[in-house]
Amino acid sequence: MRALRSCRVMAAALGTLAVLAGCATAPGGVAAGDQPGQFLHWRCEALHDEADRVQRRAVAVAYAGDLAGRRGAIAAGQSVELYWPALRALHTEGADATELARLERRHAALRGAVDQLGCAPPAVVDGALLRPMLPLAPGDRLVYEERGSARRAATELALTLDTVRRGRFEFSATLGGQPLPGDWLQDGAGNLLASPAAAAAPGLLYWSRLLAAAPALGAVVAGELRHTAGGRARVRGQVIALGVHTAHGRAFDYAALELFGEVLGAAPGARVEGVLVVDRGSGVLLRLDLRSSDPAFDLRRTLMRVETGH
């Protein structure tokens, strides 16, 4: 893959960034504790509730109020689960390490009981669990400025988070103050799960199979950018930076990707390149900055504010 101009591009995209790094190893010699068998008489709902409670307690112990650091605890996958090795790496000895080991054993036992009983995953994720781990919760409203070429006026895209389900986020969307029909559905990586209606959202750019959950530094992506007017661009990209970016009263665990590719069905030589920045825990878009000779793919989408729900 070609060398990427990470420093120059990111300076324009986000300003000062703090890059995260770290590793984790499993603890050795963990004593026996809770076992799945002791929970087999519990109802599935009670098992899920207790598992969420254990996770909330683990986040509180591991980070002790460090909201920025909590983003790294989210596992890559199709549910909101803690990544226990990341928590263990923060406390390798002392009372906190002992408490985290106890909580991890209890959580593993609860998940084992869920599996043995064949419990279905809860449809809706506990909002109290989301608050400390993700930069948004149901009721919060993301407001973006959508700006095309210099000759076109900016418009506003607003996404209000209605529900968090295992593996996806459901928003209500407005474009230019007008509601878009149906739900705006995103997976945890930030891909749109359903195409916006072209008639209701003219000129809107989106992607459905481009991003991977919790991408690592250097990870390569490939897919398509799509436009409700029918345009398509085949792009590749690479994660060029990871870090914590504090904005709008939230701490975002971001991944910045440099994208480049070609516009399909356009004039020969029509290229597209730019930067896409997303929160790794939720897939929330922080910034999209594309440049192209094709007006459909020459745009900037910037998160301007986050309005807290009530």
C-alpha positions as CSV (number, residue, x, y, z in Angstrom):
1,M,0.0,0.0,0.0
2,R,1.3,3.5,-0.8
3,A,2.9,5.6,1.9
4,L,0.3,7.8,3.7
5,R,0.8,11.4,4.5
6,S,-0.5,11.1,8.1
7,C,1.1,14.1,9.8
8,R,0.1,16.7,7.3
9,V,-3.4,15.3,6.8
10,M,-4.2,14.9,10.5
11,A,-2.9,18.4,11.4
12,A,-5.7,19.8,9.2
13,A,-8.3,17.3,10.5
14,L,-8.1,17.5,14.3
15,G,-5.4,19.8,15.6
16,T,-3.6,18.5,18.7
17,L,-4.1,14.8,19.3
18,A,-3.0,12.4,22.1
19,V,-2.0,9.1,20.7
20,L,-2.8,6.0,22.7
21,A,-0.7,2.9,23.0
22,G,-0.7,-0.1,25.3
23,C,-0.9,-3.8,25.7
24,A,-2.4,-6.3,28.1
25,T,-1.7,-9.8,29.2
26,A,-3.9,-12.2,31.1
27,P,-3.2,-12.6,34.8
28,G,-1.7,-15.8,35.9
29,G,-2.9,-18.0,38.8
30,V,-6.3,-16.5,39.3
31,A,-8.1,-18.2,42.1
32,A,-11.4,-19.9,41.6
33,G,-14.5,-17.8,42.3
34,D,-18.0,-17.6,40.8
35,Q,-19.0,-20.6,38.6
36,P,-21.8,-20.7,36.0
37,G,-23.6,-23.4,37.9
38,Q,-24.5,-21.2,40.8
39,F,-26.5,-18.9,38.5
40,L,-28.4,-21.5,36.5
41,H,-31.6,-20.9,38.6
42,W,-31.6,-17.2,37.7
43,R,-33.9,-15.8,35.1
44,C,-32.2,-14.6,31.9
45,E,-33.2,-11.0,32.5
46,A,-31.6,-11.1,36.0
47,L,-28.4,-12.6,34.5
48,H,-28.2,-9.8,31.9
49,D,-28.9,-7.1,34.6
50,E,-26.2,-8.5,36.9
51,A,-23.7,-8.7,34.1
52,D,-24.3,-5.1,33.3
53,R,-23.9,-4.1,37.0
54,V,-20.6,-6.0,37.2
55,Q,-19.3,-4.2,34.1
56,R,-20.3,-0.8,35.5
57,R,-18.5,-1.6,38.7
58,A,-15.4,-2.7,36.8
59,V,-15.3,0.5,34.8
60,A,-15.5,2.6,38.0
61,V,-12.7,0.6,39.7
62,A,-10.4,0.6,36.7
63,Y,-10.7,4.3,35.7
64,A,-11.7,6.0,38.9
65,G,-13.4,8.9,37.1
66,D,-11.1,9.0,34.0
67,L,-13.8,9.4,31.4
68,A,-11.3,9.7,28.5
69,G,-9.7,6.3,29.3
70,R,-12.9,4.4,29.5
71,R,-13.3,4.3,25.8
72,G,-10.5,1.7,25.5
73,A,-12.5,-0.8,27.5
74,I,-15.0,-1.5,24.7
75,A,-14.6,-4.9,23.0
76,A,-14.5,-5.1,19.3
77,G,-17.7,-7.1,18.4
78,Q,-21.4,-7.0,18.1
79,S,-22.3,-6.1,21.7
80,V,-21.4,-3.6,24.4
81,E,-19.0,-5.7,26.4
82,L,-15.8,-4.8,28.3
83,Y,-12.5,-5.7,27.0
84,W,-11.1,-7.2,30.3
85,P,-7.4,-7.4,29.3
86,A,-7.4,-3.6,28.8
87,L,-8.7,-3.2,32.4
88,R,-6.2,-5.7,33.8
89,A,-3.3,-3.8,32.2
90,L,-4.2,-0.7,34.2
91,H,-3.9,-2.5,37.6
92,T,-1.5,-5.4,37.9
93,E,-1.3,-5.4,41.7
94,G,-3.0,-4.1,44.8
95,A,-6.6,-3.9,45.9
96,D,-7.9,-2.7,42.5
97,A,-6.3,-5.6,40.7
98,T,-7.8,-8.0,43.2
99,E,-11.3,-6.4,42.8
100,L,-11.0,-6.5,38.9
101,A,-10.1,-10.1,39.0
102,R,-13.1,-10.9,41.2
103,L,-15.4,-9.0,38.9
104,E,-14.0,-10.6,35.8
105,R,-14.6,-14.1,37.2
106,R,-18.1,-13.2,38.1
107,H,-18.8,-11.7,34.7
108,A,-17.4,-14.9,33.0
109,A,-19.6,-17.1,35.2
110,L,-22.7,-15.0,34.4
111,R,-21.9,-15.2,30.6
112,G,-21.4,-18.9,31.0
113,A,-24.8,-19.3,32.7
114,V,-26.4,-17.2,29.9
115,D,-24.8,-19.6,27.3
116,Q,-25.9,-22.7,29.1
117,L,-29.5,-21.5,29.5
118,G,-29.6,-20.4,25.9
119,C,-30.7,-16.9,26.9
120,A,-31.3,-14.5,24.0
121,P,-29.3,-11.3,24.2
122,P,-31.3,-8.3,25.5
123,A,-32.7,-6.3,22.7
124,V,-31.9,-2.9,24.2
125,V,-28.6,-2.1,26.0
126,D,-28.8,-0.6,29.4
127,G,-28.4,3.2,29.1
128,A,-26.7,3.4,32.5
129,L,-24.0,1.1,31.2
130,L,-23.5,3.2,28.1
131,R,-23.0,6.5,29.9
132,P,-19.6,5.8,31.4
133,M,-18.3,3.9,28.4
134,L,-19.5,5.6,25.3
135,P,-19.6,9.3,24.3
136,L,-23.4,9.3,23.9
137,A,-26.5,7.8,25.3
138,P,-30.2,7.6,24.2
139,G,-31.7,11.1,23.8
140,D,-28.4,12.7,22.8
141,R,-28.4,14.7,19.5
142,L,-25.4,14.9,17.2
143,V,-25.5,18.0,15.0
144,Y,-23.3,18.1,11.9
145,E,-22.5,20.9,9.4
146,E,-22.7,19.5,5.8
147,R,-20.7,21.7,3.5
148,G,-20.1,21.0,-0.2
149,S,-18.1,23.0,-2.7
150,A,-17.7,26.8,-2.0
151,R,-20.6,27.5,-4.3
152,R,-23.1,25.6,-2.2
153,A,-24.5,26.7,1.1
154,A,-24.0,24.5,4.2
155,T,-26.8,22.5,5.6
156,E,-27.4,20.7,8.9
157,L,-27.6,17.0,9.4
158,A,-28.8,16.0,12.9
159,L,-29.0,12.6,14.4
160,T,-30.9,11.9,17.7
161,L,-30.0,8.6,19.3
162,D,-33.3,6.8,20.1
163,T,-32.2,3.3,21.0
164,V,-29.0,1.2,21.4
165,R,-29.5,-2.4,20.5
166,R,-26.8,-5.1,20.5
167,G,-24.7,-4.4,17.5
168,R,-26.4,-1.2,16.3
169,F,-27.5,2.3,17.1
170,E,-30.9,3.7,16.0
171,F,-31.2,7.4,15.3
172,S,-33.9,9.8,14.1
173,A,-32.4,12.0,11.4
174,T,-33.2,15.4,10.0
175,L,-31.5,17.1,7.0
176,G,-31.9,20.8,6.7
177,G,-34.5,20.8,9.5
178,Q,-36.7,18.3,7.7
179,P,-37.2,14.8,9.2
180,L,-35.9,11.9,7.1
181,P,-38.3,8.9,6.9
182,G,-37.5,5.8,8.8
183,D,-34.6,5.2,11.2
184,W,-31.0,6.0,10.6
185,L,-29.4,2.7,11.6
186,Q,-25.6,2.4,12.2
187,D,-23.6,-0.6,13.3
188,G,-21.0,-0.2,16.0
189,A,-18.2,0.6,13.5
190,G,-20.1,3.6,11.9
191,N,-21.5,1.9,8.8
192,L,-25.0,2.7,7.7
193,L,-27.2,-0.4,7.7
194,A,-29.9,0.9,5.4
195,S,-29.6,3.4,2.5
196,P,-31.2,6.8,3.0
197,A,-34.2,7.5,0.8
198,A,-33.0,9.4,-2.2
199,A,-36.1,11.5,-2.5
200,A,-36.0,12.6,1.1
201,A,-32.2,13.0,1.4
202,P,-31.0,14.4,-2.0
203,G,-27.2,14.9,-2.1
204,L,-26.4,12.8,1.0
205,L,-23.2,10.8,1.1
206,Y,-22.9,7.6,3.1
207,W,-21.1,4.2,3.4
208,S,-22.4,0.8,4.3
209,R,-19.5,-1.7,4.2
210,L,-16.3,0.4,4.8
211,L,-15.4,0.5,8.5
212,A,-14.4,-2.3,10.9
213,A,-15.2,-2.2,14.6
214,A,-12.4,-0.8,16.9
215,P,-9.8,-0.5,14.2
216,A,-6.1,-0.8,15.2
217,L,-3.3,1.5,14.1
218,G,-2.3,0.7,10.6
219,A,-5.4,-1.3,9.8
220,V,-6.5,-1.3,6.1
221,V,-10.1,-0.8,5.0
222,A,-11.7,-1.0,1.6
223,G,-15.2,-0.4,0.4
224,E,-17.5,2.1,-1.3
225,L,-18.7,5.6,-0.6
226,R,-22.2,6.1,-2.0
227,H,-24.4,9.1,-2.8
228,T,-28.2,9.2,-2.8
229,A,-28.0,10.7,-6.3
230,G,-26.6,7.4,-7.5
231,G,-22.8,8.1,-7.4
232,R,-20.3,5.6,-6.1
233,A,-16.6,5.8,-5.3
234,R,-14.4,2.8,-4.7
235,V,-12.0,3.6,-1.9
236,R,-9.2,2.2,0.2
237,G,-7.8,3.6,3.4
238,Q,-5.6,3.1,6.4
239,V,-5.8,4.0,10.1
240,I,-3.1,6.7,10.5
241,A,-3.8,7.8,14.1
242,L,-5.5,6.8,17.3
243,G,-6.1,9.0,20.3
244,V,-8.4,10.7,22.7
245,H,-10.0,13.9,21.4
246,T,-12.1,16.0,23.8
247,A,-14.8,18.1,22.2
248,H,-18.4,19.2,22.9
249,G,-18.0,18.1,26.5
250,R,-17.2,14.5,25.5
251,A,-14.0,12.4,25.3
252,F,-13.9,10.5,22.0
253,D,-11.5,7.5,21.4
254,Y,-10.9,8.3,17.8
255,A,-9.5,6.5,14.8
256,A,-8.4,8.7,11.9
257,L,-8.4,7.0,8.4
258,E,-6.9,8.4,5.3
259,L,-9.0,7.5,2.2
260,F,-8.2,7.5,-1.5
261,G,-9.9,6.0,-4.5
262,E,-11.8,6.6,-7.7
263,V,-15.3,7.8,-8.6
264,L,-17.0,5.0,-10.6
265,G,-18.8,5.9,-13.9
266,A,-17.3,9.4,-13.9
267,A,-14.9,11.2,-16.2
268,P,-11.6,9.4,-16.5
269,G,-9.2,10.4,-13.7
270,A,-12.0,11.5,-11.3
271,R,-10.4,10.7,-7.9
272,V,-11.5,11.1,-4.3
273,E,-9.2,11.4,-1.3
274,G,-9.5,12.7,2.3
275,V,-9.8,11.9,6.0
276,L,-12.5,10.2,8.0
277,V,-12.4,10.3,11.8
278,V,-14.7,8.2,13.9
279,D,-15.1,7.2,17.6
280,R,-13.9,3.6,17.9
281,G,-16.4,2.7,20.7
282,S,-19.6,3.8,19.0
283,G,-18.8,4.5,15.3
284,V,-19.9,8.1,15.8
285,L,-18.5,10.3,12.9
286,L,-16.4,13.2,14.1
287,R,-15.3,14.5,10.8
288,L,-15.3,13.7,7.1
289,D,-13.2,15.8,4.8
290,L,-13.2,14.7,1.1
291,R,-11.8,16.3,-2.0
292,S,-12.7,15.4,-5.5
293,S,-13.3,16.8,-9.0
294,D,-16.7,15.2,-8.8
295,P,-19.0,17.6,-6.7
296,A,-20.9,14.7,-5.2
297,F,-17.7,13.6,-3.4
298,D,-16.2,17.0,-2.6
299,L,-17.6,17.8,0.8
300,R,-16.9,18.2,4.5
301,R,-19.1,16.8,7.3
302,T,-18.2,18.1,10.7
303,L,-19.6,17.4,14.2
304,M,-20.4,20.9,15.5
305,R,-22.1,20.1,18.8
306,V,-23.6,17.3,20.9
307,E,-26.9,18.2,22.7
308,T,-27.5,16.1,25.8
309,G,-30.8,14.4,26.0
310,H,-33.1,14.5,29.0
